[in-house]
Amino acid sequence: MMTLGEIMAAARDNEARSGGVSEADIRLGRQAGMLPADVAAIRGFTASAPGFCVVVRCPKASAYAWQGLLPGKIGAVSKKTGDSGVVSVHKLRRNAQGAPMFRDGEPIIDAALYVSDYDLMGIWQKWHGAFQRVRVTAQNGGKRGGYGSQATEILQRMNRTLVTKIQHGCQDDWVSKDNRGVKSDDAFAGIADGEAEFLDGAAACRGFYASRGLGAFPYHGESGAFVG
């Protein structure tokens, strides 16, 4: 008997095929926990002039079943997603003055479900045949604040075609002790010049950076800590 997750994942497959998404994008979507239509959209973006490269840390593969059905996890939600790739958030409802609200003597609790979002690692743009890094972060690598005009335009272009939207800037550009770095078994998707590949682990991602001329991989080879 199929599990609910398997049933929902099959539905994502069928929706993608009905929408004309390629089998290659469906396969990568399943591996990467990303909606196939979003894989196709990012591929299309990277193939557009002047040419781009985008590296994404993938959600859990189980998130595939729920992409496009649930909203992507927002920055205000610090709770981590479970094995299902989904997080449930419960919040006490309050009135305009901030006081808790009750119904029949019981506090009113609002619940919301979110699916793992796409974690941008880095974005590069072609310049004279080579990829040049576009810093997508607040000034001086901060977590909060406005992005530069080029970064803002790129994110807006990508989000116009994505179902699960990009929620924040690139981890590679976040200069902070709170940058969690990478784990050896993290999965990534490398998408450049209209071609996408699944990168199974930090070592594979490091190799992708080297093969595409993306500059130094900004994470320690053993610990995975961010080294800038």
C-alpha atoms as one frame of an Amber mdcrd trajectory, in Angstrom:
protein
   0.000   0.000   0.000   1.286   3.446  -0.918   1.915   5.952   1.843   0.318
   9.388   1.753   3.708  10.877   0.847   4.082   8.481  -2.085   0.582   9.282
  -3.312   1.243  13.005  -3.134   4.625  12.630  -4.853   2.995  10.721  -7.692
   0.503  13.559  -8.007   3.412  16.031  -8.356   4.837  13.826 -11.125   1.541
  13.786 -13.000   1.005  17.532 -12.604   4.477  18.184 -13.980   3.921  15.918
 -17.004   0.567  17.572 -17.691   2.347  20.922 -17.613   4.944  19.790 -20.165
   7.841  19.486 -17.721  10.579  17.119 -18.875  11.239  13.745 -17.262  14.760
  14.922 -16.424  13.366  17.846 -14.424  10.908  15.521 -12.681  13.715  13.140
 -11.699  15.855  15.963 -10.348  12.850  17.428  -8.550  12.265  14.132  -6.768
  15.921  13.882  -5.754  16.135  17.504  -4.686  12.733  17.907  -2.997  11.916
  20.670  -5.470   8.869  21.175  -7.656   9.768  20.046 -11.204   8.252  23.206
 -12.650  10.611  25.202 -10.419  13.609  23.161 -11.593  12.577  23.968 -15.174
  12.069  27.638 -14.282  15.533  28.004 -12.733  17.082  26.190 -15.696  15.317
  28.609 -18.013  16.567  31.560 -16.003  20.195  30.371 -16.104  19.944  29.887
 -19.867  18.797  33.474 -20.385  21.269  36.135 -21.459  23.961  36.724 -20.359
  23.961  33.279 -18.689  23.761  32.435 -15.004  24.633  29.789 -12.455  22.517
  29.068  -9.386  23.386  26.633  -6.573  20.614  25.590  -4.211  20.822  23.545
  -1.037  17.931  21.151  -1.446  15.051  20.603   0.927  14.548  17.071   2.223
  13.555  14.790  -0.650  10.283  14.096   1.179   9.344  17.761   0.732   8.755
  16.963  -2.954   5.273  15.653  -2.156   4.175  19.001  -0.734   5.920  21.567
  -2.935   3.361  23.815  -4.582   0.658  22.787  -2.105   2.023  24.380   1.066
   3.742  27.768   1.344   7.520  27.761   1.625   8.858  28.124   5.169   9.341
  31.806   5.941  12.235  33.381   7.814  10.080  34.096  10.860   9.641  30.346
  11.363  12.735  29.069  13.156  11.365  25.586  13.785  13.024  22.960  11.602
  11.087  20.729   9.234  10.734  17.070  10.176  11.411  13.969   8.107   8.320
  14.774   6.034   9.871  18.037   4.821   6.971  19.884   6.467   6.842  21.940
   9.649   3.740  22.638  11.728   3.649  25.935  13.629   1.186  26.652  16.423
   0.627  30.165  17.663  -1.624  31.618  20.350  -4.103  34.019  18.793  -4.037
  37.512  20.286  -6.265  40.545  19.937  -5.199  43.997  18.742  -3.945  44.842
  22.222  -1.821  41.703  22.385  -3.975  39.844  24.912  -4.620  36.086  24.408
  -7.978  35.199  22.871 -10.230  32.442  24.170 -13.220  30.427  22.943 -15.369
  28.536  25.459 -12.696  29.098  28.063  -9.925  27.585  25.923  -7.116  29.568
  24.282  -7.447  29.873  20.516  -4.461  28.302  18.764  -3.790  28.963  15.090
  -1.862  26.298  13.205  -0.024  26.622   9.918   1.924  24.173   7.761   5.007
  25.093   5.736   7.158  23.074   3.354  10.955  23.359   3.248  11.959  26.265
   1.024  14.895  26.458  -1.386  18.136  27.586   0.233  20.202  29.675  -2.171
  23.933  29.097  -1.772  25.171  31.406  -4.519  24.352  33.097  -7.818  26.823
  33.897 -10.608  26.417  35.838 -13.855  28.416  35.375 -17.033  30.870  38.115
 -17.873  33.230  37.699 -20.842  32.663  33.942 -20.807  33.296  33.351 -17.086
  30.978  33.271 -14.105  31.207  36.261 -11.784  29.667  36.089  -8.330  26.630
  38.236  -7.615  26.431  38.968  -3.910  22.868  38.476  -2.720  22.879  39.752
   0.828  22.450  42.888   2.851  25.298  45.400   3.019  28.572  43.975   4.380
  27.185  40.443   4.368  24.509  41.163   6.964  21.333  39.131   7.403  18.890
  42.029   7.257  18.626  45.012   4.966  18.238  45.762   1.295  20.154  44.004
  -1.471  21.984  45.702  -4.297  20.081  46.565  -7.469  21.565  43.684  -9.483
  20.763  41.101  -6.795  17.262  42.490  -6.324  16.552  42.313 -10.062  17.794
  38.717 -10.270  15.649  37.544  -7.348  12.612  39.315  -8.769  13.150  37.665
 -12.159  13.481  34.233 -10.573  10.489  34.602  -8.278   8.234  35.676 -11.142
   8.499  32.139 -12.534   8.808  30.101  -9.303   5.924  28.498  -7.427   7.934
  28.062  -4.215   9.541  31.492  -3.938  13.088  32.342  -2.881  12.753  33.670
   0.673  16.188  35.120   1.423  19.665  35.851   0.117  22.594  33.522  -0.495
  24.276  31.642   2.321  27.696  31.978   0.651  27.382  35.746   1.065  26.237
  35.772   4.693  29.293  36.769   6.710  28.293  35.773  10.219  29.155  33.387
  13.027  25.550  32.234  12.679  26.166  30.955   9.139  25.560  27.245   9.711
  27.943  26.143   6.989  27.339  22.819   5.259  27.045  19.219   6.374  28.752
  16.425   4.491  25.424  14.815   3.579  23.649  18.019   2.502  22.201  17.719
  -0.997  22.492  20.482  -3.588  21.335  21.295  -7.094  23.771  22.984  -9.441
  22.101  24.758 -12.350  24.153  26.577 -14.968  23.592  27.654 -18.577  20.277
  25.801 -18.709  21.626  22.493 -17.373  20.852  21.073 -13.940  22.494  18.357
 -11.894  21.957  16.822  -8.486  24.946  17.138  -6.156  24.816  14.433  -3.516
  26.806  15.896  -0.632  29.116  18.785   0.187  32.063  17.156  -1.600  30.066
  16.998  -4.836  29.069  20.633  -4.412  32.703  21.614  -3.879  33.566  19.798
  -7.110  30.807  21.668  -8.950  32.259  24.993  -7.825  35.662  23.937  -9.136
  34.389  22.580 -12.457  32.353  25.705 -13.203  34.982  28.219 -12.101  32.810
  29.629  -9.319  35.660  30.548  -7.005  36.663  28.957  -3.734  34.078  26.828
  -1.940  33.552  28.939   1.215  33.227  26.023   3.646  35.895  24.029   5.470
  36.649  20.711   3.803  36.301  18.668   7.011  34.090  20.570   9.426  31.904
  22.296   6.834  32.172  25.555   8.793  31.807  28.796   6.869  35.236  30.274
   6.151  34.233  33.009   3.698
